[in-house]
Structure formats: C-alpha cells, structure tokens
Amino acid sequence: MKKLAGYGHDDHPADDPEKAQLAWSVVALDDCDECGDLRIELTLEEVGAPGAGLVAHLSPDTARRLRALLAMALEEIGEQPDG
C-alpha cells in the first residue's frame, strides 16, 4: 500500500539563482521490505526535476519528531502550528 497524504512546493521564489525551489510529497507506505515496518515517505526534489530527488523513509517515531520540530520552528517565528 502506498497512499499519498499530500504534495506541494516550497514558497521560495523560483527565479532565485542561489537556491532551488523544491517540491515535496508525503506518503504513507507499508511496502518497504528493507524497513520491515510501516513508514512515512518524505520526498524532496527540485521543481522541474521529477525522479531526481531524495526520499526519506521515516518511522512513525521519527515522523512525529519531525512534526514536533516543525511546530517548534513555527512558534519561534511567532506562528501557531495547526492542530
């Protein structure tokens, strides 16, 4: 099973010569034989270069840690995380 949770791209200007604009996707995954358990798949790749990105297979604990760190970063800039 591979179920797409969502996708999008970052909000960085596409015409910045120093930093690439990135696309991302998040997938729930249960068919990673090497992982041996359920995973959250996070893919990051340059916009316009599909298939050339990096894929992370996160355990549920690691995905929760990433979620918590994103919430902390939002709070640092004065934003309240959703949920």
Contacts in CASP RR format, 6 or more apart in sequence:
PFRMAT RR
TARGET T0000
AUTHOR 0000-0000-0000
METHOD contacts of the structure
MODEL  1
MKKLAGYGHDDHPADDPEKAQLAWSVVALDDCDECGDLRIELTLEEVGAP
GAGLVAHLSPDTARRLRALLAMALEEIGEQPDG
1 28 0 8 1.000
1 29 0 8 1.000
1 30 0 8 1.000
1 31 0 8 1.000
2 27 0 8 1.000
2 28 0 8 1.000
2 29 0 8 1.000
2 30 0 8 1.000
2 31 0 8 1.000
2 41 0 8 1.000
3 27 0 8 1.000
3 28 0 8 1.000
3 29 0 8 1.000
4 25 0 8 1.000
4 26 0 8 1.000
4 27 0 8 1.000
5 26 0 8 1.000
5 27 0 8 1.000
5 28 0 8 1.000
5 40 0 8 1.000
6 25 0 8 1.000
6 26 0 8 1.000
6 27 0 8 1.000
7 23 0 8 1.000
7 24 0 8 1.000
7 25 0 8 1.000
7 26 0 8 1.000
8 23 0 8 1.000
8 24 0 8 1.000
8 25 0 8 1.000
9 21 0 8 1.000
9 22 0 8 1.000
9 23 0 8 1.000
9 24 0 8 1.000
9 47 0 8 1.000
10 21 0 8 1.000
10 22 0 8 1.000
10 23 0 8 1.000
10 24 0 8 1.000
12 19 0 8 1.000
12 21 0 8 1.000
12 22 0 8 1.000
13 21 0 8 1.000
14 21 0 8 1.000
14 47 0 8 1.000
20 46 0 8 1.000
20 47 0 8 1.000
21 46 0 8 1.000
21 47 0 8 1.000
22 44 0 8 1.000
22 45 0 8 1.000
22 46 0 8 1.000
22 47 0 8 1.000
23 44 0 8 1.000
23 45 0 8 1.000
23 46 0 8 1.000
23 47 0 8 1.000
23 48 0 8 1.000
23 50 0 8 1.000
24 42 0 8 1.000
24 43 0 8 1.000
24 44 0 8 1.000
25 41 0 8 1.000
25 42 0 8 1.000
25 43 0 8 1.000
26 40 0 8 1.000
26 41 0 8 1.000
26 42 0 8 1.000
27 40 0 8 1.000
27 41 0 8 1.000
27 43 0 8 1.000
28 38 0 8 1.000
28 39 0 8 1.000
28 40 0 8 1.000
28 41 0 8 1.000
29 38 0 8 1.000
29 39 0 8 1.000
29 40 0 8 1.000
29 41 0 8 1.000
29 57 0 8 1.000
30 38 0 8 1.000
30 39 0 8 1.000
32 39 0 8 1.000
32 41 0 8 1.000
32 57 0 8 1.000
35 57 0 8 1.000
35 59 0 8 1.000
37 59 0 8 1.000
38 60 0 8 1.000
39 57 0 8 1.000
39 58 0 8 1.000
39 59 0 8 1.000
40 57 0 8 1.000
40 58 0 8 1.000
40 59 0 8 1.000
40 60 0 8 1.000
40 62 0 8 1.000
40 63 0 8 1.000
41 55 0 8 1.000
41 56 0 8 1.000
41 57 0 8 1.000
41 58 0 8 1.000
42 55 0 8 1.000
42 56 0 8 1.000
42 58 0 8 1.000
42 66 0 8 1.000
43 53 0 8 1.000
43 54 0 8 1.000
43 55 0 8 1.000
43 56 0 8 1.000
44 53 0 8 1.000
44 54 0 8 1.000
45 51 0 8 1.000
45 52 0 8 1.000
45 53 0 8 1.000
45 54 0 8 1.000
46 52 0 8 1.000
46 53 0 8 1.000
58 66 0 8 1.000
70 81 0 8 1.000
71 81 0 8 1.000
74 80 0 8 1.000
74 81 0 8 1.000
75 81 0 8 1.000
END
